[in-house]
């Protein structure tokens, strides 16, 4: 199962704009993607409210996971880029 470990670097943590982008990417992919926070809480990334309830901030560590499928690695890379942008 493809997995990515990400340290959140998004400006001001994970707020409405990055969450909307994450949910859009996951819904377009079709397969479920989960995010596990460092406290063990796991949420489905198709749910805006579930992600927002985590109140993730800059520096928080998360794990992204999705079933193996065509495009799974590319999707996880895109999600990681939203959570930890280079610039």
Secondary structure in CASP SS format (residue, H / E / C, confidence):
PFRMAT SS
TARGET T0000
AUTHOR 0000-0000-0000
METHOD secondary structure of the structure
MODEL  1
X C 1.00
X E 1.00
X E 1.00
X E 1.00
X E 1.00
X E 1.00
X E 1.00
X C 1.00
X C 1.00
X C 1.00
X C 1.00
X C 1.00
X C 1.00
X C 1.00
X C 1.00
X H 1.00
X H 1.00
X H 1.00
X H 1.00
X H 1.00
X H 1.00
X H 1.00
X H 1.00
X H 1.00
X H 1.00
X H 1.00
X H 1.00
X H 1.00
X H 1.00
X C 1.00
X C 1.00
X C 1.00
X E 1.00
X E 1.00
X E 1.00
X E 1.00
X E 1.00
X C 1.00
X C 1.00
X C 1.00
X C 1.00
X E 1.00
X E 1.00
X E 1.00
X C 1.00
X C 1.00
X C 1.00
X H 1.00
X H 1.00
X H 1.00
X H 1.00
X H 1.00
X H 1.00
X C 1.00
X C 1.00
X C 1.00
X C 1.00
X C 1.00
X C 1.00
X C 1.00
X E 1.00
X E 1.00
X E 1.00
X E 1.00
X E 1.00
X E 1.00
X C 1.00
X C 1.00
X C 1.00
X C 1.00
X C 1.00
X H 1.00
X H 1.00
X H 1.00
X H 1.00
X H 1.00
X H 1.00
X H 1.00
X H 1.00
X H 1.00
X H 1.00
X H 1.00
X H 1.00
X C 1.00
X C 1.00
X C 1.00
X C 1.00
END
